[in-house]
Amino acid sequence: MTLIEDLKWRGLLADCTDLDGLTQRLATGHPITVYCGFDPTGDSLHVGHLMGQLTLARFQRAGHHAIALAGGATGMVGDPSGRSSERNLLTREQLDHNIACIKAQLSRLLDFTAAANPARLVDNADWIAPFSFLEFLRDVGKHFSLNVMLAKDSVRSRMEGDSGISYTEFSYQLLQAYDFFHLRKSLNCELQIGGSDQWGNLTAGTDLIRKKLGSDTTAWGWTFPLITKSDGTKFGKTASGAVWLDPQKTSPYKFYQFFVNTEDAKVCEYLRKFTFLSREEIEPLEAAHAANPGAREAHKALAREVTRLVHGQAALDAALKASQILFGAEIGDTSEEVFRDVVGEIPTKDLERAKLEGAGTPLVELLVHSGLAASKGQARKDIEGGGIYVNNVKSDPAAAQRALTTSDLLFGKYLLLRKGKRTYAVLNVA
């Protein structure tokens, strides 16, 4: 299966400026240079950015030359595509910091040290910042028709909205078009990829290239579909906010949980789009999902693969261990770092250390304090019924008067209490 056939099978083609021409170009066997832009509007990318990174990585793995463009210049302006309001403007210092953070994340998926075709990270501030306003108007602006610019979906939707669009954001498509022209001229970059909301910006780039370098100059734009949930809402958002690639913003455990909880209707689509698993590996998972969705084989494979790609094997192992604890597995030699992920997912109450010193405090009282039981009488019944666990170890039904002491603490500060199979509480001992 060719690269384009694989991309089509994965559902990663929304549109292409000339699919037949690009197919013929790739069929020559000579590597093509492809770029995708990432505006550093924050110090971390989120899962919505994975499509660009993964598609770029697919080209690199197929032997082509990948360029990740950090928009140090365009990031100061803000892309109106997919936005209903204007972005906050960032300083150069903020952008430099964000670019440094983002490169580390890109390195997880792109190989910047490959011997034959190392990926490159470029910053468009290097060639756009030196431009004077008059030079830009003369050398770039004169090639754009206002009628065509106004017809772009990203511009029209904003003009029809309540907020309108500023001249700053209106000019964004000229800047992105110039990026493609600059990379075509200086690095022989023939292909730009992006989400389907970037179509207007991509075609602006191919048009500018042909106007400045000649109508026979090869240049293609390729878009992949924007990822959405079944109800059409934005992918990568949760009740608590975006799912970030930075493990300090979204822990690998929560990252894993985001993907393992993918809705049934989307999991097969996400397996194709978000993993490097082959067709031969994915199709049996799709068949197993169709036969028995409740087994969640496809969900687990998806979560494992994406977490490993973004955070590495060690982080995946920790996320799996935290998940197993929440399903009743023994805590064993679990590290405190892993256990903190567990604590973050469970209702937590503070407890004075003095309560556990000396003779300690009866378990029935701690169950009431934690909220797992409404009264001591109910707590006693739950223990006698065999439904109470301390640190995931079943409490002896005959020991209803058992007291817990500091020797029962995990990492010297936590008590993990459980009622039944999945109702947890943590006591945090100050």
Helices and strands as residue ranges (DSSP letters): H 3-9, E 15-16, H 19-27, E 33-38, G 47-49, H 50-61, E 65-70, G 74-76, H 92-106, E 120-123, H 125-128, H 133-139, G 141-143, H 146-151, H 153-160, H 167-170, H 172-187, E 189-195, G 196-198, H 199-213, E 220-224, E 237-238, E 241-242, H 252-260, H 264-274, H 279-291, G 293-295, H 297-311, H 313-325, H 336-344, E 348-351, G 353-356, E 361-362, H 363-370, H 376-384, E 388-390, E 393-394, E 403-404, G 406-408, E 414-419, E 423-429
